[in-house]
């Protein structure tokens, strides 16, 4: 899913918005800081500058999910350890 970068005319905030449809012009995007609808999609900036932002967002997303993921991974590890023990 594409993520588009926006800038807010009212307060100058830059933010990203996840596009859930292929027609972004139909989206009602508002500034997360001031809730203004006076936002401008930054098409050209996306490819140039969003890589680091996307990395940061991915990192944040991973951190947000980490407790669940780690619990799952631990239990899978324990299960594999049990299986290994049974075979030994
Ligand atoms: Zn704003």
PDB file of the backbone (N, CA, C, O) and the ligand in Angstrom, with CONECT records:
HET     ZN  A 101       1
ATOM      1  N   UNK A   1       0.847  -1.200   0.000  1.00  0.00           N
ATOM      2  CA  UNK A   1       0.000   0.000   0.000  1.00  0.00           C
ATOM      3  C   UNK A   1       0.880   1.247   0.000  1.00  0.00           C
ATOM      4  O   UNK A   1       1.867   1.329   0.730  1.00  0.00           O
ATOM      5  N   UNK A   2       0.509   2.191  -0.813  1.00  0.00           N
ATOM      6  CA  UNK A   2       1.359   3.386  -0.894  1.00  0.00           C
ATOM      7  C   UNK A   2       1.178   4.295   0.315  1.00  0.00           C
ATOM      8  O   UNK A   2       0.084   4.457   0.855  1.00  0.00           O
ATOM      9  N   UNK A   3       2.278   4.867   0.701  1.00  0.00           N
ATOM     10  CA  UNK A   3       2.238   5.892   1.739  1.00  0.00           C
ATOM     11  C   UNK A   3       2.618   7.208   1.084  1.00  0.00           C
ATOM     12  O   UNK A   3       3.670   7.303   0.452  1.00  0.00           O
ATOM     13  N   UNK A   4       1.783   8.214   1.227  1.00  0.00           N
ATOM     14  CA  UNK A   4       2.073   9.508   0.627  1.00  0.00           C
ATOM     15  C   UNK A   4       2.430  10.505   1.716  1.00  0.00           C
ATOM     16  O   UNK A   4       1.944  10.455   2.846  1.00  0.00           O
ATOM     17  N   UNK A   5       3.289  11.391   1.317  1.00  0.00           N
ATOM     18  CA  UNK A   5       3.742  12.410   2.250  1.00  0.00           C
ATOM     19  C   UNK A   5       2.958  13.685   1.996  1.00  0.00           C
ATOM     20  O   UNK A   5       2.736  14.075   0.849  1.00  0.00           O
ATOM     21  N   UNK A   6       2.544  14.327   3.070  1.00  0.00           N
ATOM     22  CA  UNK A   6       1.767  15.559   2.973  1.00  0.00           C
ATOM     23  C   UNK A   6       2.434  16.652   3.784  1.00  0.00           C
ATOM     24  O   UNK A   6       3.172  16.395   4.735  1.00  0.00           O
ATOM     25  N   UNK A   7       2.152  17.874   3.377  1.00  0.00           N
ATOM     26  CA  UNK A   7       2.510  18.998   4.239  1.00  0.00           C
ATOM     27  C   UNK A   7       1.247  19.799   4.512  1.00  0.00           C
ATOM     28  O   UNK A   7       0.364  19.918   3.662  1.00  0.00           O
ATOM     29  N   UNK A   8       1.187  20.338   5.707  1.00  0.00           N
ATOM     30  CA  UNK A   8       0.006  21.084   6.129  1.00  0.00           C
ATOM     31  C   UNK A   8       0.212  22.567   5.835  1.00  0.00           C
ATOM     32  O   UNK A   8       1.225  23.152   6.217  1.00  0.00           O
ATOM     33  N   UNK A   9      -0.771  23.170   5.146  1.00  0.00           N
ATOM     34  CA  UNK A   9      -0.674  24.600   4.860  1.00  0.00           C
ATOM     35  C   UNK A   9      -0.858  25.430   6.124  1.00  0.00           C
ATOM     36  O   UNK A   9      -0.286  26.513   6.249  1.00  0.00           O
ATOM     37  N   UNK A  10      -1.642  24.930   7.043  1.00  0.00           N
ATOM     38  CA  UNK A  10      -1.985  25.724   8.219  1.00  0.00           C
ATOM     39  C   UNK A  10      -0.830  25.823   9.209  1.00  0.00           C
ATOM     40  O   UNK A  10      -0.549  26.902   9.729  1.00  0.00           O
ATOM     41  N   UNK A  11      -0.152  24.690   9.476  1.00  0.00           N
ATOM     42  CA  UNK A  11       0.883  24.728  10.509  1.00  0.00           C
ATOM     43  C   UNK A  11       2.245  24.265  10.007  1.00  0.00           C
ATOM     44  O   UNK A  11       3.228  24.322  10.745  1.00  0.00           O
ATOM     45  N   UNK A  12       2.312  23.804   8.753  1.00  0.00           N
ATOM     46  CA  UNK A  12       3.604  23.422   8.203  1.00  0.00           C
ATOM     47  C   UNK A  12       4.045  22.018   8.573  1.00  0.00           C
ATOM     48  O   UNK A  12       5.138  21.593   8.199  1.00  0.00           O
ATOM     49  N   UNK A  13       3.221  21.302   9.292  1.00  0.00           N
ATOM     50  CA  UNK A  13       3.538  19.934   9.695  1.00  0.00           C
ATOM     51  C   UNK A  13       3.683  19.038   8.469  1.00  0.00           C
ATOM     52  O   UNK A  13       2.868  19.094   7.548  1.00  0.00           O
ATOM     53  N   UNK A  14       4.725  18.214   8.466  1.00  0.00           N
ATOM     54  CA  UNK A  14       4.865  17.186   7.436  1.00  0.00           C
ATOM     55  C   UNK A  14       4.433  15.857   8.032  1.00  0.00           C
ATOM     56  O   UNK A  14       4.811  15.515   9.152  1.00  0.00           O
ATOM     57  N   UNK A  15       3.651  15.123   7.288  1.00  0.00           N
ATOM     58  CA  UNK A  15       3.205  13.832   7.810  1.00  0.00           C
ATOM     59  C   UNK A  15       2.968  12.881   6.656  1.00  0.00           C
ATOM     60  O   UNK A  15       2.893  13.288   5.497  1.00  0.00           O
ATOM     61  N   UNK A  16       2.852  11.625   6.988  1.00  0.00           N
ATOM     62  CA  UNK A  16       2.599  10.604   5.983  1.00  0.00           C
ATOM     63  C   UNK A  16       1.210  10.034   6.184  1.00  0.00           C
ATOM     64  O   UNK A  16       0.706   9.943   7.303  1.00  0.00           O
ATOM     65  N   UNK A  17       0.608   9.653   5.071  1.00  0.00           N
ATOM     66  CA  UNK A  17      -0.734   9.091   5.149  1.00  0.00           C
ATOM     67  C   UNK A  17      -0.782   7.834   4.310  1.00  0.00           C
ATOM     68  O   UNK A  17      -0.372   7.836   3.149  1.00  0.00           O
ATOM     69  N   UNK A  18      -1.271   6.783   4.884  1.00  0.00           N
ATOM     70  CA  UNK A  18      -1.406   5.519   4.180  1.00  0.00           C
ATOM     71  C   UNK A  18      -2.646   5.556   3.293  1.00  0.00           C
ATOM     72  O   UNK A  18      -3.755   5.817   3.759  1.00  0.00           O
ATOM     73  N   UNK A  19      -2.436   5.291   2.013  1.00  0.00           N
ATOM     74  CA  UNK A  19      -3.550   5.341   1.073  1.00  0.00           C
ATOM     75  C   UNK A  19      -4.209   3.971   0.994  1.00  0.00           C
ATOM     76  O   UNK A  19      -3.578   2.979   0.629  1.00  0.00           O
ATOM     77  N   UNK A  20      -5.467   3.940   1.336  1.00  0.00           N
ATOM     78  CA  UNK A  20      -6.179   2.666   1.363  1.00  0.00           C
ATOM     79  C   UNK A  20      -6.888   2.382   0.046  1.00  0.00           C
ATOM     80  O   UNK A  20      -7.363   1.267  -0.166  1.00  0.00           O
ATOM     81  N   UNK A  21      -6.967   3.341  -0.821  1.00  0.00           N
ATOM     82  CA  UNK A  21      -7.539   3.099  -2.137  1.00  0.00           C
ATOM     83  C   UNK A  21      -6.579   3.632  -3.179  1.00  0.00           C
ATOM     84  O   UNK A  21      -5.598   4.304  -2.861  1.00  0.00           O
ATOM     85  N   UNK A  22      -6.880   3.318  -4.434  1.00  0.00           N
ATOM     86  CA  UNK A  22      -6.005   3.762  -5.512  1.00  0.00           C
ATOM     87  C   UNK A  22      -6.382   5.160  -5.987  1.00  0.00           C
ATOM     88  O   UNK A  22      -5.821   5.653  -6.965  1.00  0.00           O
ATOM     89  N   UNK A  23      -7.329   5.802  -5.302  1.00  0.00           N
ATOM     90  CA  UNK A  23      -7.740   7.144  -5.705  1.00  0.00           C
ATOM     91  C   UNK A  23      -7.507   8.112  -4.550  1.00  0.00           C
ATOM     92  O   UNK A  23      -8.444   8.502  -3.854  1.00  0.00           O
ATOM     93  N   UNK A  24      -6.273   8.486  -4.360  1.00  0.00           N
ATOM     94  CA  UNK A  24      -5.941   9.338  -3.197  1.00  0.00           C
ATOM     95  C   UNK A  24      -6.654  10.667  -3.219  1.00  0.00           C
ATOM     96  O   UNK A  24      -6.830  11.285  -2.169  1.00  0.00           O
ATOM     97  N   UNK A  25      -7.069  11.125  -4.386  1.00  0.00           N
ATOM     98  CA  UNK A  25      -7.733  12.428  -4.432  1.00  0.00           C
ATOM     99  C   UNK A  25      -9.093  12.392  -3.744  1.00  0.00           C
ATOM    100  O   UNK A  25      -9.655  13.437  -3.416  1.00  0.00           O
ATOM    101  N   UNK A  26      -9.626  11.182  -3.525  1.00  0.00           N
ATOM    102  CA  UNK A  26     -10.910  11.075  -2.841  1.00  0.00           C
ATOM    103  C   UNK A  26     -10.742  11.000  -1.322  1.00  0.00           C
ATOM    104  O   UNK A  26     -11.719  11.064  -0.576  1.00  0.00           O
ATOM    105  N   UNK A  27      -9.515  10.867  -0.884  1.00  0.00           N
ATOM    106  CA  UNK A  27      -9.280  10.741   0.556  1.00  0.00           C
ATOM    107  C   UNK A  27      -9.435  12.091   1.245  1.00  0.00           C
ATOM    108  O   UNK A  27      -9.039  13.129   0.714  1.00  0.00           O
ATOM    109  N   UNK A  28     -10.006  12.054   2.412  1.00  0.00           N
ATOM    110  CA  UNK A  28     -10.040  13.241   3.236  1.00  0.00           C
ATOM    111  C   UNK A  28      -8.900  13.130   4.225  1.00  0.00           C
ATOM    112  O   UNK A  28      -8.981  12.435   5.238  1.00  0.00           O
ATOM    113  N   UNK A  29      -7.855  13.827   3.903  1.00  0.00           N
ATOM    114  CA  UNK A  29      -6.651  13.772   4.729  1.00  0.00           C
ATOM    115  C   UNK A  29      -6.599  15.028   5.577  1.00  0.00           C
ATOM    116  O   UNK A  29      -6.733  16.142   5.072  1.00  0.00           O
ATOM    117  N   UNK A  30      -6.403  14.835   6.860  1.00  0.00           N
ATOM    118  CA  UNK A  30      -6.291  16.002   7.722  1.00  0.00           C
ATOM    119  C   UNK A  30      -4.980  15.948   8.485  1.00  0.00           C
ATOM    120  O   UNK A  30      -4.421  14.881   8.737  1.00  0.00           O
ATOM    121  N   UNK A  31      -4.518  17.113   8.838  1.00  0.00           N
ATOM    122  CA  UNK A  31      -3.251  17.238   9.545  1.00  0.00           C
ATOM    123  C   UNK A  31      -3.357  16.595  10.928  1.00  0.00           C
ATOM    124  O   UNK A  31      -4.287  16.901  11.674  1.00  0.00           O
ATOM    125  N   UNK A  32      -2.432  15.719  11.280  1.00  0.00           N
ATOM    126  CA  UNK A  32      -2.483  15.090  12.603  1.00  0.00           C
ATOM    127  C   UNK A  32      -2.207  16.070  13.731  1.00  0.00           C
ATOM    128  O   UNK A  32      -2.521  15.796  14.889  1.00  0.00           O
ATOM    129  N   UNK A  33      -1.626  17.201  13.397  1.00  0.00           N
ATOM    130  CA  UNK A  33      -1.264  18.169  14.441  1.00  0.00           C
ATOM    131  C   UNK A  33      -2.383  19.166  14.712  1.00  0.00           C
ATOM    132  O   UNK A  33      -2.723  19.434  15.864  1.00  0.00           O
ATOM    133  N   UNK A  34      -2.957  19.718  13.627  1.00  0.00           N
ATOM    134  CA  UNK A  34      -3.970  20.764  13.830  1.00  0.00           C
ATOM    135  C   UNK A  34      -5.318  20.389  13.211  1.00  0.00           C
ATOM    136  O   UNK A  34      -6.261  21.180  13.246  1.00  0.00           O
ATOM    137  N   UNK A  35      -5.408  19.186  12.647  1.00  0.00           N
ATOM    138  CA  UNK A  35      -6.653  18.680  12.056  1.00  0.00           C
ATOM    139  C   UNK A  35      -7.137  19.501  10.869  1.00  0.00           C
ATOM    140  O   UNK A  35      -8.287  19.373  10.450  1.00  0.00           O
ATOM    141  N   UNK A  36      -6.270  20.337  10.331  1.00  0.00           N
ATOM    142  CA  UNK A  36      -6.659  21.110   9.166  1.00  0.00           C
ATOM    143  C   UNK A  36      -6.763  20.210   7.945  1.00  0.00           C
ATOM    144  O   UNK A  36      -5.984  19.270   7.790  1.00  0.00           O
ATOM    145  N   UNK A  37      -7.715  20.497   7.092  1.00  0.00           N
ATOM    146  CA  UNK A  37      -7.821  19.773   5.825  1.00  0.00           C
ATOM    147  C   UNK A  37      -6.998  20.448   4.735  1.00  0.00           C
ATOM    148  O   UNK A  37      -6.924  19.972   3.602  1.00  0.00           O
ATOM    149  N   UNK A  38      -6.380  21.570   5.105  1.00  0.00           N
ATOM    150  CA  UNK A  38      -5.579  22.317   4.125  1.00  0.00           C
ATOM    151  C   UNK A  38      -4.211  21.677   3.995  1.00  0.00           C
ATOM    152  O   UNK A  38      -3.201  22.243   4.411  1.00  0.00           O
ATOM    153  N   UNK A  39      -4.194  20.493   3.414  1.00  0.00           N
ATOM    154  CA  UNK A  39      -2.940  19.771   3.283  1.00  0.00           C
ATOM    155  C   UNK A  39      -2.604  19.567   1.820  1.00  0.00           C
ATOM    156  O   UNK A  39      -3.483  19.549   0.958  1.00  0.00           O
ATOM    157  N   UNK A  40      -1.339  19.416   1.560  1.00  0.00           N
ATOM    158  CA  UNK A  40      -0.863  19.305   0.189  1.00  0.00           C
ATOM    159  C   UNK A  40      -0.033  18.044   0.054  1.00  0.00           C
ATOM    160  O   UNK A  40       0.905  17.825   0.820  1.00  0.00           O
ATOM    161  N   UNK A  41      -0.376  17.217  -0.916  1.00  0.00           N
ATOM    162  CA  UNK A  41       0.360  15.976  -1.122  1.00  0.00           C
ATOM    163  C   UNK A  41       1.696  16.276  -1.792  1.00  0.00           C
ATOM    164  O   UNK A  41       1.760  16.989  -2.794  1.00  0.00           O
ATOM    165  N   UNK A  42       2.748  15.726  -1.226  1.00  0.00           N
ATOM    166  CA  UNK A  42       4.086  15.990  -1.726  1.00  0.00           C
ATOM    167  C   UNK A  42       4.537  14.809  -2.581  1.00  0.00           C
ATOM    168  O   UNK A  42       5.163  13.867  -2.094  1.00  0.00           O
ATOM    169  N   UNK A  43       4.203  14.884  -3.859  1.00  0.00           N
ATOM    170  CA  UNK A  43       4.515  13.771  -4.751  1.00  0.00           C
ATOM    171  C   UNK A  43       6.012  13.628  -4.967  1.00  0.00           C
ATOM    172  O   UNK A  43       6.549  12.522  -4.918  1.00  0.00           O
ATOM    173  N   UNK A  44       6.680  14.740  -5.204  1.00  0.00           N
ATOM    174  CA  UNK A  44       8.082  14.663  -5.594  1.00  0.00           C
ATOM    175  C   UNK A  44       8.974  14.287  -4.421  1.00  0.00           C
ATOM    176  O   UNK A  44      10.028  13.676  -4.601  1.00  0.00           O
ATOM    177  N   UNK A  45       8.551  14.652  -3.236  1.00  0.00           N
ATOM    178  CA  UNK A  45       9.406  14.405  -2.079  1.00  0.00           C
ATOM    179  C   UNK A  45       9.385  12.936  -1.683  1.00  0.00           C
ATOM    180  O   UNK A  45      10.288  12.458  -0.997  1.00  0.00           O
ATOM    181  N   UNK A  46       8.363  12.230  -2.113  1.00  0.00           N
ATOM    182  CA  UNK A  46       8.183  10.862  -1.642  1.00  0.00           C
ATOM    183  C   UNK A  46       9.395   9.985  -1.924  1.00  0.00           C
ATOM    184  O   UNK A  46       9.975   9.384  -1.020  1.00  0.00           O
ATOM    185  N   UNK A  47       9.765   9.926  -3.208  1.00  0.00           N
ATOM    186  CA  UNK A  47      10.837   9.011  -3.596  1.00  0.00           C
ATOM    187  C   UNK A  47      12.169   9.437  -3.005  1.00  0.00           C
ATOM    188  O   UNK A  47      13.022   8.598  -2.713  1.00  0.00           O
ATOM    189  N   UNK A  48      12.348  10.729  -2.830  1.00  0.00           N
ATOM    190  CA  UNK A  48      13.660  11.227  -2.418  1.00  0.00           C
ATOM    191  C   UNK A  48      13.877  11.051  -0.924  1.00  0.00           C
ATOM    192  O   UNK A  48      14.919  10.556  -0.495  1.00  0.00           O
ATOM    193  N   UNK A  49      12.895  11.456  -0.135  1.00  0.00           N
ATOM    194  CA  UNK A  49      13.179  11.635   1.283  1.00  0.00           C
ATOM    195  C   UNK A  49      12.457  10.656   2.194  1.00  0.00           C
ATOM    196  O   UNK A  49      12.710  10.650   3.399  1.00  0.00           O
ATOM    197  N   UNK A  50      11.567   9.828   1.661  1.00  0.00           N
ATOM    198  CA  UNK A  50      10.747   9.048   2.577  1.00  0.00           C
ATOM    199  C   UNK A  50      11.402   7.737   2.990  1.00  0.00           C
ATOM    200  O   UNK A  50      10.896   7.041   3.871  1.00  0.00           O
ATOM    201  N   UNK A  51      12.516   7.400   2.365  1.00  0.00           N
ATOM    202  CA  UNK A  51      13.129   6.104   2.697  1.00  0.00           C
ATOM    203  C   UNK A  51      13.471   6.038   4.185  1.00  0.00           C
ATOM    204  O   UNK A  51      13.157   5.063   4.867  1.00  0.00           O
ATOM    205  N   UNK A  52      14.107   7.072   4.662  1.00  0.00           N
ATOM    206  CA  UNK A  52      14.457   7.082   6.074  1.00  0.00           C
ATOM    207  C   UNK A  52      13.236   7.140   6.963  1.00  0.00           C
ATOM    208  O   UNK A  52      13.199   6.502   8.016  1.00  0.00           O
ATOM    209  N   UNK A  53      12.228   7.906   6.546  1.00  0.00           N
ATOM    210  CA  UNK A  53      11.000   8.000   7.324  1.00  0.00           C
ATOM    211  C   UNK A  53      10.306   6.649   7.361  1.00  0.00           C
ATOM    212  O   UNK A  53       9.791   6.221   8.394  1.00  0.00           O
ATOM    213  N   UNK A  54      10.305   5.986   6.209  1.00  0.00           N
ATOM    214  CA  UNK A  54       9.648   4.681   6.155  1.00  0.00           C
ATOM    215  C   UNK A  54      10.392   3.685   7.038  1.00  0.00           C
ATOM    216  O   UNK A  54       9.776   2.882   7.738  1.00  0.00           O
ATOM    217  N   UNK A  55      11.700   3.742   6.999  1.00  0.00           N
ATOM    218  CA  UNK A  55      12.502   2.883   7.873  1.00  0.00           C
ATOM    219  C   UNK A  55      12.132   3.136   9.331  1.00  0.00           C
ATOM    220  O   UNK A  55      11.953   2.204  10.114  1.00  0.00           O
ATOM    221  N   UNK A  56      12.022   4.417   9.675  1.00  0.00           N
ATOM    222  CA  UNK A  56      11.684   4.765  11.052  1.00  0.00           C
ATOM    223  C   UNK A  56      10.293   4.265  11.399  1.00  0.00           C
ATOM    224  O   UNK A  56      10.062   3.771  12.503  1.00  0.00           O
ATOM    225  N   UNK A  57       9.369   4.393  10.463  1.00  0.00           N
ATOM    226  CA  UNK A  57       8.011   3.915  10.708  1.00  0.00           C
ATOM    227  C   UNK A  57       7.992   2.406  10.864  1.00  0.00           C
ATOM    228  O   UNK A  57       7.302   1.878  11.737  1.00  0.00           O
ATOM    229  N   UNK A  58       8.747   1.709  10.022  1.00  0.00           N
ATOM    230  CA  UNK A  58       8.828   0.258  10.136  1.00  0.00           C
ATOM    231  C   UNK A  58       9.401  -0.131  11.481  1.00  0.00           C
ATOM    232  O   UNK A  58       8.934  -1.067  12.131  1.00  0.00           O
ATOM    233  N   UNK A  59      10.425   0.608  11.889  1.00  0.00           N
ATOM    234  CA  UNK A  59      11.059   0.305  13.165  1.00  0.00           C
ATOM    235  C   UNK A  59      10.066   0.508  14.301  1.00  0.00           C
ATOM    236  O   UNK A  59       9.973  -0.299  15.225  1.00  0.00           O
ATOM    237  N   UNK A  60       9.316   1.629  14.205  1.00  0.00           N
ATOM    238  CA  UNK A  60       8.297   1.889  15.224  1.00  0.00           C
ATOM    239  C   UNK A  60       7.253   0.787  15.230  1.00  0.00           C
ATOM    240  O   UNK A  60       6.829   0.332  16.293  1.00  0.00           O
ATOM    241  N   UNK A  61       6.835   0.354  14.038  1.00  0.00           N
ATOM    242  CA  UNK A  61       5.820  -0.692  13.945  1.00  0.00           C
ATOM    243  C   UNK A  61       6.338  -1.986  14.553  1.00  0.00           C
ATOM    244  O   UNK A  61       5.616  -2.684  15.265  1.00  0.00           O
ATOM    245  N   UNK A  62       7.591  -2.296  14.264  1.00  0.00           N
ATOM    246  CA  UNK A  62       8.180  -3.510  14.835  1.00  0.00           C
ATOM    247  C   UNK A  62       8.223  -3.414  16.353  1.00  0.00           C
ATOM    248  O   UNK A  62       7.916  -4.374  17.060  1.00  0.00           O
ATOM    249  N   UNK A  63       8.606  -2.252  16.836  1.00  0.00           N
ATOM    250  CA  UNK A  63       8.690  -2.095  18.280  1.00  0.00           C
ATOM    251  C   UNK A  63       7.309  -2.200  18.919  1.00  0.00           C
ATOM    252  O   UNK A  63       7.156  -2.742  20.014  1.00  0.00           O
ATOM    253  N   UNK A  64       6.311  -1.675  18.218  1.00  0.00           N
ATOM    254  CA  UNK A  64       4.953  -1.741  18.740  1.00  0.00           C
ATOM    255  C   UNK A  64       4.476  -3.185  18.842  1.00  0.00           C
ATOM    256  O   UNK A  64       3.716  -3.532  19.746  1.00  0.00           O
ATOM    257  N   UNK A  65       4.925  -4.022  17.912  1.00  0.00           N
ATOM    258  CA  UNK A  65       4.481  -5.409  17.894  1.00  0.00           C
ATOM    259  C   UNK A  65       5.458  -6.350  18.584  1.00  0.00           C
ATOM    260  O   UNK A  65       5.226  -7.556  18.671  1.00  0.00           O
ATOM    261  N   UNK A  66       6.542  -5.785  19.068  1.00  0.00           N
ATOM    262  CA  UNK A  66       7.620  -6.656  19.539  1.00  0.00           C
ATOM    263  C   UNK A  66       7.203  -7.573  20.685  1.00  0.00           C
ATOM    264  O   UNK A  66       7.559  -8.751  20.662  1.00  0.00           O
ATOM    265  N   UNK A  67       6.465  -7.091  21.688  1.00  0.00           N
ATOM    266  CA  UNK A  67       6.136  -7.997  22.797  1.00  0.00           C
ATOM    267  C   UNK A  67       5.418  -9.248  22.330  1.00  0.00           C
ATOM    268  O   UNK A  67       5.750 -10.349  22.769  1.00  0.00           O
ATOM    269  N   UNK A  68       4.442  -9.100  21.452  1.00  0.00           N
ATOM    270  CA  UNK A  68       3.698 -10.255  20.946  1.00  0.00           C
ATOM    271  C   UNK A  68       4.616 -11.142  20.117  1.00  0.00           C
ATOM    272  O   UNK A  68       4.643 -12.363  20.277  1.00  0.00           O
ATOM    273  N   UNK A  69       5.373 -10.494  19.223  1.00  0.00           N
ATOM    274  CA  UNK A  69       6.243 -11.262  18.344  1.00  0.00           C
ATOM    275  C   UNK A  69       7.280 -12.028  19.157  1.00  0.00           C
ATOM    276  O   UNK A  69       7.590 -13.181  18.858  1.00  0.00           O
ATOM    277  N   UNK A  70       7.813 -11.372  20.190  1.00  0.00           N
ATOM    278  CA  UNK A  70       8.854 -12.038  20.976  1.00  0.00           C
ATOM    279  C   UNK A  70       8.259 -13.212  21.753  1.00  0.00           C
ATOM    280  O   UNK A  70       8.878 -14.272  21.856  1.00  0.00           O
ATOM    281  N   UNK A  71       7.060 -13.019  22.299  1.00  0.00           N
ATOM    282  CA  UNK A  71       6.423 -14.113  23.020  1.00  0.00           C
ATOM    283  C   UNK A  71       6.211 -15.308  22.106  1.00  0.00           C
ATOM    284  O   UNK A  71       6.453 -16.456  22.476  1.00  0.00           O
ATOM    285  N   UNK A  72       5.747 -14.999  20.889  1.00  0.00           N
ATOM    286  CA  UNK A  72       5.499 -16.063  19.932  1.00  0.00           C
ATOM    287  C   UNK A  72       6.803 -16.767  19.594  1.00  0.00           C
ATOM    288  O   UNK A  72       6.881 -17.995  19.553  1.00  0.00           O
ATOM    289  N   UNK A  73       7.833 -15.948  19.352  1.00  0.00           N
ATOM    290  CA  UNK A  73       9.113 -16.521  18.949  1.00  0.00           C
ATOM    291  C   UNK A  73       9.678 -17.388  20.081  1.00  0.00           C
ATOM    292  O   UNK A  73      10.224 -18.464  19.841  1.00  0.00           O
ATOM    293  N   UNK A  74       9.537 -16.904  21.304  1.00  0.00           N
ATOM    294  CA  UNK A  74      10.051 -17.667  22.443  1.00  0.00           C
ATOM    295  C   UNK A  74       9.331 -19.000  22.542  1.00  0.00           C
ATOM    296  O   UNK A  74       9.965 -20.038  22.733  1.00  0.00           O
ATOM    297  N   UNK A  75       8.012 -18.978  22.415  1.00  0.00           N
ATOM    298  CA  UNK A  75       7.282 -20.232  22.552  1.00  0.00           C
ATOM    299  C   UNK A  75       7.619 -21.183  21.413  1.00  0.00           C
ATOM    300  O   UNK A  75       7.675 -22.397  21.610  1.00  0.00           O
ATOM    301  N   UNK A  76       7.846 -20.630  20.212  1.00  0.00           N
ATOM    302  CA  UNK A  76       8.257 -21.492  19.109  1.00  0.00           C
ATOM    303  C   UNK A  76       9.626 -22.087  19.374  1.00  0.00           C
ATOM    304  O   UNK A  76       9.877 -23.258  19.088  1.00  0.00           O
ATOM    305  N   UNK A  77      10.513 -21.262  19.928  1.00  0.00           N
ATOM    306  CA  UNK A  77      11.839 -21.764  20.250  1.00  0.00           C
ATOM    307  C   UNK A  77      11.748 -22.876  21.283  1.00  0.00           C
ATOM    308  O   UNK A  77      12.419 -23.902  21.171  1.00  0.00           O
ATOM    309  N   UNK A  78      10.916 -22.662  22.283  1.00  0.00           N
ATOM    310  CA  UNK A  78      10.769 -23.681  23.325  1.00  0.00           C
ATOM    311  C   UNK A  78      10.210 -24.970  22.738  1.00  0.00           C
ATOM    312  O   UNK A  78      10.612 -26.074  23.104  1.00  0.00           O
ATOM    313  N   UNK A  79       9.260 -24.791  21.806  1.00  0.00           N
ATOM    314  CA  UNK A  79       8.669 -25.969  21.181  1.00  0.00           C
ATOM    315  C   UNK A  79       9.726 -26.740  20.391  1.00  0.00           C
ATOM    316  O   UNK A  79       9.815 -27.965  20.468  1.00  0.00           O
ATOM    317  N   UNK A  80      10.523 -25.987  19.632  1.00  0.00           N
ATOM    318  CA  UNK A  80      11.572 -26.646  18.863  1.00  0.00           C
ATOM    319  C   UNK A  80      12.579 -27.307  19.791  1.00  0.00           C
ATOM    320  O   UNK A  80      13.107 -28.379  19.498  1.00  0.00           O
ATOM    321  N   UNK A  81      12.833 -26.652  20.909  1.00  0.00           N
ATOM    322  CA  UNK A  81      13.781 -27.234  21.863  1.00  0.00           C
ATOM    323  C   UNK A  81      13.220 -28.535  22.410  1.00  0.00           C
ATOM    324  O   UNK A  81      13.949 -29.516  22.560  1.00  0.00           O
ATOM    325  N   UNK A  82      11.932 -28.545  22.707  1.00  0.00           N
ATOM    326  CA  UNK A  82      11.298 -29.762  23.201  1.00  0.00           C
ATOM    327  C   UNK A  82      11.406 -30.891  22.184  1.00  0.00           C
ATOM    328  O   UNK A  82      11.745 -32.026  22.519  1.00  0.00           O
ATOM    329  N   UNK A  83      11.106 -30.543  20.918  1.00  0.00           N
ATOM    330  CA  UNK A  83      11.188 -31.546  19.855  1.00  0.00           C
ATOM    331  C   UNK A  83      12.612 -32.076  19.753  1.00  0.00           C
ATOM    332  O   UNK A  83      12.836 -33.279  19.619  1.00  0.00           O
ATOM    333  N   UNK A  84      13.574 -31.149  19.818  1.00  0.00           N
ATOM    334  CA  UNK A  84      14.982 -31.562  19.749  1.00  0.00           C
ATOM    335  C   UNK A  84      15.321 -32.468  20.916  1.00  0.00           C
ATOM    336  O   UNK A  84      16.031 -33.459  20.744  1.00  0.00           O
ATOM    337  N   UNK A  85      14.816 -32.137  22.121  1.00  0.00           N
ATOM    338  CA  UNK A  85      15.090 -32.956  23.291  1.00  0.00           C
ATOM    339  C   UNK A  85      14.502 -34.360  23.111  1.00  0.00           C
ATOM    340  O   UNK A  85      15.136 -35.357  23.455  1.00  0.00           O
ATOM    341  N   UNK A  86      13.289 -34.421  22.569  1.00  0.00           N
ATOM    342  CA  UNK A  86      12.666 -35.720  22.385  1.00  0.00           C
ATOM    343  C   UNK A  86      13.467 -36.584  21.432  1.00  0.00           C
ATOM    344  O   UNK A  86      13.547 -37.803  21.586  1.00  0.00           O
ATOM    345  N   UNK A  87      14.064 -35.923  20.433  1.00  0.00           N
ATOM    346  CA  UNK A  87      14.832 -36.699  19.457  1.00  0.00           C
ATOM    347  C   UNK A  87      16.184 -37.093  19.998  1.00  0.00           C
ATOM    348  O   UNK A  87      16.832 -37.997  19.470  1.00  0.00           O
ATOM    349  N   UNK A  88      16.610 -36.428  21.037  1.00  0.00           N
ATOM    350  CA  UNK A  88      17.886 -36.826  21.640  1.00  0.00           C
ATOM    351  C   UNK A  88      17.610 -37.736  22.799  1.00  0.00           C
ATOM    352  O   UNK A  88      18.542 -38.196  23.459  1.00  0.00           O
TER     353      UNK A  88
HETATM  354 ZN    ZN A 101      -1.443  21.370  10.503  1.00  0.00          ZN
END
